Amino acid sequence: MSNPEPSLLEFPCSFPVKVFGEAQQGFAQAIAAVVQAHDPGFDAATIEMRSSSGAKYLSLTCTIHATSREQLDNLYRDLTSHPMVKMAL
């Protein structure tokens, strides 16, 4: 069995996750619920929101308490498969 790739991050750490989607009712709440499933201590009040110049899209920055690469991988997997999410970085 091969060893997993070494991580460039030292866990635990604060880790910002950017999520982009169309500006629609309930987007921030839906993303907060996904993030809280992976970081139960995440406070939705800390989400940073930015609207696109035409106000069609919304960018959310959720800074989580990352404890492992597996946690981050699972979070990104859930975010990118969410129907309201266009992209997650």
N, C-alpha and C positions, 0 to 999 in steps of 0.2 A: 504494500500500500504506500502511495506517495504522500509526502507531507504537504499540507496546504501552503499556498503562497504566503510569505510573510506579509504582515500588515504594515503600512506606513503610519498607521495611527496607533497611539498608545491608549488603551482602554482602561478605565472609563474616561470619557471626554465629552465636551459639548460639541455637537455636530449640527451645522445648519443644513436643512433639506429644503430645496426650492421646488415648488409645485406650481405648474401652469395649467390653466383651464379657462373655458369661457366664463365670463362674468355672468353668473346666474344665481338665483335664490338658492341658498343652502350649500353653496360650494365650500365655503370656509368651515362650516359645521361638519360637513361630510369628511373633509380632509382631517379635521381635528379628531374625529372619531377613529379614523384609520391610524393616525399617529399615536393616539392614546392607547390603542390596542397593543402597540409595540413598546411604548414608554408610558406606563400607567401614571407616572408623576408629571407628565407633560401638562402644562397650563395653557389652554387655548387662548387665554387673554394675551399671551406673549407672541402670538402670530403677527408677523409684519405683512401688511397687504399693500400692493402697488397695482394700480390700474394701468392698462395700456393707454397710449395717447388717444385712441379712438374709443376707449372704455369698453371695448368688446371682450378683452381678456383680463384676467386677474392673475397676479403672481403672489404666491404666499411663501414666506420663509418661516419654517418651523424649526427652531433650535431644540434638539432633543438631547437627552442624557444617554449617549451611546455606550453600551456595555460590551459589545462584541461585533465582529464583522458579520456573524450570522444574523444578529438583530437587524443590522443595516440592510443586508441582502433581503431579508424577509419584508422589511418595511418598503424598500424600493419595489419589490415584486408586487406587493399589495397596491401600492400607489399607481404603478404603471398599468395595472389591470383594472383600475377603477374607471367606470364609464365617464366620469366627469373630468378626468385628468388627461390633458394633452401631452404633457411631458413632466418628468421629475428629474432633478439634478442633485 
